[in-house]
């Protein structure tokens, strides 16, 4: 019997990749797709990083892309943003021309002299916690099946309702008027360009970004990200040693299954937690758990539907993963 070419030869793995500026997220995925060894299954990234930005871009293979919603839900993102006060661009960053300038004396004589501590306290008071934010018109947010930036570049104004986001952390790194550097940790889906513009407006002026670095997603950071020189070449399998298991990236509780339980999980059977061995407490969720066999091979993800039952949510050994 010939092997099924649709079944990934590799387990679900995630590459922590450093995306350079002036390169799209899809360009990075395309490079990996062309240069990874055969048998990686479907490939995808966990959250678009705008071309003008750089930093962490996680790429999943071997069924890992099925965790996209979980990565977004559970892992906050930290950014280092540098913006310029007193200017406004259509895109909210340096990739488009300046549309408007603030020539007011208030900007030059007052805002220019605000101390760092005052700025930090003001931003934290105003923006920490729940934050309502509409998707930026120049963004990858979808409207009628197309990215909003596609509509915008055709001159069509699309307005979407504001969505609740979470701002977990704000730090003013440096203020050298008119340049302001901030570090923020935010929930998935938060547009830092829009957040910076809102911060500038709260001060009483305009603002647009000149640089943006995604420093981390959860505990996956730029410190050990794969720089372009380390990206895969010529389908060499050596690159697989630089990938992370999905359960290393997304820390959840782990259940070990014996051979009979493994068979049941693969067949979609509900399992009773009382009959399983819980070896790690959940860090991000008490609802979802990794399921492993006795050799610590990752089988998939289960969802706790009651105190008495776990149901298979993602089975990495099922054919529907490809």
N, C-alpha and C positions, 0 to 999 in steps of 0.2 A: 504494500500500500504506500502510495506517495504521500509525503508529509503535506499537510495543509499550509499553503504559503500565507494564508491570512492570519494564522496564529503567531503572535510575536515569539521570537526565540528568546527574548530577554524578559526578565521580570519587570514590573512597573518601576521605572527609575526617573529621577528628576535631575537635570543638570542646572547648576547655579551658574548662569552666564552673565558676564559683564557686557551690556550692550553699549557700544560707543555712541556719541552724539552724531547726528547727521546720517543715521542708519535706521531703517524701520524695523519694528519687531519681526515682521514677516521676512525681511532680508536675513535676519539671524536664523529663524526657523528653516528657511530655504537652504542656508549653508549647511546646517546640521543634517537636514534631510538628504542632501546630496553626498555628504561625506561620512555619515555613520555606517558601520558595517551592516550587511543585510540582516533582516529579521527583527527590526525594531518596532514593527507594527505601526499604529497611528502615532503621529507626532503633533504636538501643539504647545502653545505657551500659556502661562497663567497670568494674564493681565497685560494689555497693551501698554508699552512705554513709548511716548511720543518721540518722533524722530529727533527733535531738538534736545531731548533729555538723554541721560545716560544712567547706567547703574544696573541693579539686579533685574534680570529677566529669567524666570524659571521656565525650562523647557522639559516637557514630559514625553516619555516613550513607553512602549510595552503596556499600554492600558492606563498609564498614569493620568492621561488627559481627562479621564472620567472623573477625576477628583477636582475639576476646575471649580465647581460651585462651593466645595468644602474649603478649598484654599482661600477663596474670596470671603467666605463667611467667617472663618476662624482666625486668619492671619492678618494682623494689622500691618500697615506699610509705613516706613519712615523715610522722609525726604529731607534733603538739604536744598533749600531754594534761595536763590539770590535774585532780587528784583530791583527795579529802579522806580523811585517815586516821582510823580509829576508828569508821567507820560501814559498814554493809553494806545494800545494797538488792537486790531480786530481779533487777532488770535490770542491775545493775552501774553504773548512772548515776543522774542526778537525776530521771529521768522516773517513778520509782516511789518509794513511801514507804520510809523507813528501817525495816528489819526488826530490826536488831540494832546495839547500841552497845558499844564497848569502854570500860569504865569503870575499867580496871586502872591501878594505880599505875605499872606498867612503861611504859605508853603515856605517861602524863603526866610522869613523872620521868626516863625514859630515852630513849624513842624521840623525844620532843619536842626533845631536845637533840643528836640526831645531826647532825654537820656534813655539809655538802653533799658534800665529798670522800669521806667514809666511805660515804654512800649510793650515790654513783656507782660507787665501786670494788666495793661489795657487789653491786649490780645487774649490773654487767658480769661479775663473776666467776660469778654464778649463772645469768644468762640469755643472755649473748652466745653466738651459735652456734646449734646445733640445740636446739630447744625443743618439747617435747611439750605439745599444747594441745587439749583437747576443745572443740568448738563450744559457744558460750554457748547456754543454753536459750532466751534471748530474742534470737534471731539469725535471719538469712535462710537459714541452712544448711538443706538439705532433709532430710526424713525421710518416706518413703512418699509422696513427691510434694507434701508441704506444708512450708511454712516452720516451723522449730522454734518460733518465737514464737507461731504460731497454736495449736500443741498446748499450749504453756505457758499461754496465756490461757484455754484451756478446762480448765485444771487437770490436764492429763495430763503426767506427768513422762517425758521422753524422754532417755535417756542414750546418747550416741554415743562411740565410741572416740576417744581422743586421737590427733591427727594431728601429724606432724612439721612444724614451721615453722622459719623461720630469723630470728634477730634479728641484724642487721648492725651496729647502732649504738645506743648509749644515752648520753644526756647528762641530767644533772639541771640543769635551768635555774634553779630557785629552790625553796627550802624555807622556808616560813613557817608553822610548825606551826599547825593540822593540815593545811595545804594544801601539796601537792607538785606541782611542774610538771616534766615530763620530755619530752624529744624522743627519739623512737625511729624507726629505719628497719628495716622488717620485710618479710618475704616476703608475697605475696598470701595472703589467707585467715586472717591473724593477727588475732585479736580483741584490740584494745588494752584494752578494758574488762577482759577476763579477765587479760591481762598485768599490768595495774595491780593487780588484786585479788591475783594471785600474788605480786607484789612486796611488797604490804602484808603478806601472810601470812608471807613470808620474813623480814620485820622482826619479826613476832610480834604483828600486829594485823590489823584489818579495813581495807578501802579501797574506795571507789567514785568514779567519775569525775563531775566537775561540768561539764567542757567538753572537746571534742575537735575538733581542726582537722587535716584532711588537707592537709599543706603541699605535698606533691608526689607525683607518680607518675612514676618515672624522672626525667627532667629537665623534665617538665611541672609547673609550679608555680603557686601562687596569685598570683605576681607579675604575670603577664599573663593571668590567668583572666578570663572574661567575667562581670562583676557583673550582677545582675538588670536594672539600667538599660540594659545593653548587649545584652540578649537580643533575639532576632528579634521583629519586630512586623509585622503586616499582610502577611506573606509577601514582604517586601522582599528582593531578592537581595543587598543590600549586606552582609548578615551573612556571606556566603560568603567574603568577604575576610578574615574573622577566624578562619577554620578552618585547620587544619594538615593537610598531606598525611600519610598514615599512615607513610610512610617517614621523615618528620621526627620522628615520635613514637617509632617503633621503629627504632633504628639497627642495620641489618644490612649485610652486604656487598651491593654492587650489581653486577649483570651487565648489560652493554649487548648487545642482540640486533639483528642485521641483519634485513632484511625477511623472508627465508626462515626465519630462526630464530623470528621473531615468529609467523609462520604455524604453525610446528611447535608452539610453546608453547601457542598458543590451541587447537590441536587435541589437546593432551594428550601430545605426543611427548616422550620423554626427550631431554635435551641433554647434550653432552659439554663439561665445563668447559674443556678444552684449546682448544676452538674459540670460546670466548667471551672477552669483554674484561671483566676484573674491575677495577672502578674505585674500590672502597672496601673496606677490610678490615672484617670483622664485629666489632661492639662487644660484642654480647650472645650471639652464637651462631656457631659455625662449621658449623652444620648447615643453616641456612635463609638464603636470599638473595633480595633483591628483584630482579625482572626488569624492565628498562626497554627501550623502543625507542630508536632513535638520536636522537629528539627529546626524550628524557627523560620520555616519558609512562610512567606506572606500569602494568605489565601484570598483575603478580601476584607470588606468592611461590613459590619452588621449594625443594625439599628435596634435600640432598646424600645420596644413598643409597649411593654408593661414590665412590672417587677418580676414577672414569671417568664417573659419571652423575649428572645432576640430573633430578628428576622434578617436574612441576607439582604444587603443593600447593594453591594458591588462584589461580584465574583470575578476575580482576575483570571480564573480558569475557564470561564464560559466563553462561548463563541461570539456573544454579542458585544464583546469589548473591542472588536476590530471593524 
